[in-house]
Amino acid sequence: MLVLGLDIGTTGIKSVVYNESGEIMGTGFRECSVLCPTANHYEQDAEAVWDVAQDVIRISTSKCKNRVSALSVSVQGDAIIAIDMHRNAIAPAQLGIDYRGREEALLCKDRFGGYELFCRTGMRPHPMNSFVKMLHLKHEQPDVFRRAHKLVTFSDYILGKLGSESFVIDYSMASRTMCMNSAKLQWDQEILSKFHFDNDKLSIPVASGTVVGTVSHSLAQSLGLSDKCLIVAGGHDQACAALGAGLEPGIALDSHGTAEVISTVFHQPNISEMMYRSYFPSSAYIIDGMYYTFALLHVGGILLKWFVEGFCEPDIETAKEMGISPYAFMDSKIPNEPSQLFVIPYFNGSGTPTCNLDARGAIIGLTLSNDRYDIARAVM
């Protein structure tokens, strides 16, 4: 039996096929575009993400067609997508790094109490949270909100596109929204009613590992999957990475992707006042009965992507001619010695434990002798 893991990242999508012994039988990867029209405003074309995901699956199954019996997904956190009843996006996805909902975050704090929300949901009011983004959409784009059959994360969006039998979201993603009761793992009706939010806009929470449907025959044929390939609920990408690294309480994982994340797990919700003050969440883990937290800096690999795409066009063209990625080409050009420049990576505010939304990035130590390769080294 072969199984497939699909990872929907913010700046890239990966797919890997494994056999029962854990050997890799096929892989696929493609980058995704992120739109940033103004500061704190980050969006993605969700339908384009789904198109890329299908291409990546086809690449990974090209050498083992029609043999994948089950697949699951890990997804970027906190983004929301307004979809119609046919599971098609009707507006751009608001990404986790989109911080336009500052007023809605303050509203949540004022109306319910910041620490009270944290104790109930494991999440303190912050524009990153999915529920805050949903409230922002309701206030700023009421027509989109009204037309939306559901407001989903990439978890329920991709499961739906694959053919889940109903609209479902895994616990690890649902518990990051700030409207799920972390102890009961159910939508918190008191929170929803206080903000006049219809529970029907949300998907049904299920445990990671739950079989939620089968891929349709036509889609399975298109993607190179077996007939009746099982669709299995996955989880938040960072939590899935922690699971793959074998995390246990007392061990931490430093993960570098679009963001930089330091994760750890525990056996019970950790909702102390210090956790609240330090902006540490307490959400459901992939393993039933366990919980998860992490330190976060949203600007990790996305900073290198921003720099290369915005300031290194000649290198991108050269890399294309050489048949290699622009990052591999830049890596061959940057100095080997330690950088004399210093990058403050707060290009989207600071991360844990201050989470200052007004912090800004900087490149310090520049002289007229520096070139783009020096800056790329400093970014790295």
Disulfide bonds with the S-S distance in Angstrom:
none
